[in-house]
Each structure stands twice: as structure tokens, then as C-alpha cells.
């Protein structure tokens, strides 16, 4: 019950803050005039709606700042046992109200190296350069009630010459596990510059960075991610390390994690590079559709476009 109430409180606070920001913006652009000789005031140049669509970049930053207000711990997991195989979620993690159940808790033989993030009920995002065990290999997920689910990755398919590797599971995952939507291919309509990202690593931490530059390279379309310029958000940045490959990188829309890609390699100037899914959604669907599934893009139409 307390978790539900906290989640509702977060959503209420987020909505209130969004209303305040947009109301201030509208108020600053509104002009008043006096009509005729009656001395009565009337509004001119008023928008049809009191509150215009919010700016997506501001929305992402504000949502993260609200989440960080009280919960300071980075670790997603607070405990682990081998027999029985069990992970316990950290109730003091700052991101505990975000649904991270679609992020694999481990791959047998690799631990948390290699990632494994749900993009359909039967497919996971992996990294092609990671030396995964021989097929089929075991992958584990944990729901919000600390129940562990074991699946087998029965086949993999690389997307072109990229580091995107799609793994197919032996069955659909349990309904308590989150399947993530993907940032849409038209994201530039709503995001015109660098924006905050949420990411995880081989230590299963909740970390924050900033998407910086998208590159079209010989090995596919990738993006660099570095420390955020905001003083609060930058405290939750950690550099990419060997072994983080395949772990997911998201942004945040309406308190929901939205997948951007997975860690690929260390890049210049203390940044990391990740595979960039929005530019390759059609090609990903060409792989997943063979077993009857397609990925879902998040709807950004509620936000201001440019």
C-alpha cells in the first residue's frame, strides 16, 4: 500500500510542478488591455488553452529531480542469494518508483555483464560483441515482489553490422515484468538538443547522464553519453567500465522508462557510446516480426514540438 501511495504522490507532485512551470510561461507572454470607455480589463493574445504542451526536455529533468529529492541510494538490488537464486530490490533506491523489472538481473555464466532488456514479451536487447554462453543460455528477471523468473535465450540475431543483438526467449515473460517502449524515430520533433538519460551497469545501479551526440558510423548509428551539466543530476553519473556492455540506457517520459539503446564501448572525453535504437526501429521489427512481435514506440504527442 505504501508503495502505491508514494507512486501516486510522485505523479501528483510531477503534475503540479509541470502546471506551475507552464503557467508561469503562459503568464509571462499574456498581455492585458483596457476595452473602450467602460474601464473593464480584457485579455488579449491569450492562447486557446491556459497551459500549452510541456517541453519534453524540461519534463525529463524535472521528473528526475523529483525522484532524487529523498531517495539517494543508487543500487537497484539490496540482497542476493545463490540457493535459492533470489534478488531483493532495494527499497531505498532513488529510482524505486520506476519500473526496472524488464532489466535482466543476470545471465548465467556472465552475471550482470551483457544486459538483456525486454523489448517485446519474447525478445531482449543484447550487445553483439559480448561473449555470451552457448545457446541456449539462461537469463533472469525479478518483479517488484522479488519473484525470480528464469528463461532461456534460444536464438540471437545481429542487426546488420551494428552492435545491436536481439535475443529470442523460449516463452513469453510473466505479466509482472516490464516490456519497454522505445524512443520514436521522430524524437527530434520533440527533443532538439542534449537531454537526460537513465542507465544501468554491471553493478545494477540507477545512474544518470546526458545524451550528447548521435553518430552515423560504419558500425551503425550510435550515440555518446556523458555527465549531465546539472549539479544534482551529475552526482549520479559514473563512467562506463569494461563489463557494462549490453546494459540499458533510457530516458524518462511520464514516469516511465523509455529505451534508447544499450552500452557499446568507451568513447572519447570520458564518455560512453551506446547503440541508438530510434534510428533502427524498422530493422529491429524485421527481426522480432519473424516470431510474431514488434516493438512499441512511446507516444510523445502530448509534448511541445519544434
Secondary structure, DSSP 8 states (H G I E B T S, - for coil): -HHHHHHHHHHHHHHHHHHHHHHHHHHHH-EEEEETTTTEEEEES--SSSS--B-HHHHHHHHHHHHTTT--B-BSEEEEETTTTEEEE-TTBTTTTS--TTB-SEETTTBTTT--EEEETTEEEEETTS---SSSEEEEEE-TT--EEEEEEEEEEE-TTSSEEEEEESS---TTS---EE--TTGGGT--S-EEEEE--TT-B-EEEEEEEEEEETTEEEEEEE--SSTTGGGG-----TT-TT-EEEEEETTEEEEEEEEEEE-STT-EEEE-GGGGHHHHHHHHGGGT----B---TTB---
